[in-house]
Amino acid sequence: MNINKLEKLLIIDFGSQVTQLIARRLRELGVYSEIVPFQIISNEYLDNYNPQAIILSGGPASVLNDHCPMPPKEIFNMKVPILGICYGLQVMMKCLGGKVESGKGTSEFGKAFLKKSNQKSNILDGLFIEESEQVWMSHGDHVSDMAPGFNSIAYTENAPYAMVANDEKKFYGTQFHPEVYHTINGKKIFENFIEIAEFNRNWSMDSYKENKIKELK
């Protein structure tokens, strides 16, 4: 199998210390992904790469600052599912018409408990068997107003939009980090996302190695 024919998930990296864990979770679920720094992503790159889905990583910057790390807005016109994590969620909201704020009461660090709103979404399948979900927060800013078309599907004490969804466009965002161990059911969120993106989940390192050897021969 040629690498260009693989089902590919693009992880746009904004400098999070745990971005590698996103790729690890995807490998565990049988999905091929590549982590690419945001500086490299251009419209031409996106056209050539042709991802089946995109994940926007977390990062230490603030979308409220001038010259903050941003992806090309073209990603939101590609008609592929997108998942924004922490800073990635805030990037998505800023690009699509939402609002992000900073100040007293907007930050959360460490363990938090996510509660479900009255809005439904496929990204929540298999979650909230109990009343709440333990998640891991690490953010100074938070979303204060969602972009048009989004619903708040889960919240915490200090983050009213801790998890948002636009099921029509298949855009999703989490203020917490589903990739880390302390988000107990974070892997399930990735599993739901790749199912929404219709991945076959047939990738493995062994099969990739065999195909590359054949390709090189």
Salt bridges, closest charged atoms under 4 A:
GLU28 OE2 - ARG24 NE 3.44
GLU28 OE2 - ARG25 NH1 3.65
GLU28 OE1 - LYS187 NZ 3.53
GLU108 OE1 - HIS139 NE2 3.04
GLU179 OE2 - HIS177 ND1 2.97
GLU191 OE1 - LYS188 NZ 3.76
GLU191 OE2 - ARG201 NH1 3.22
GLU215 OE2 - LYS212 NZ 3.36
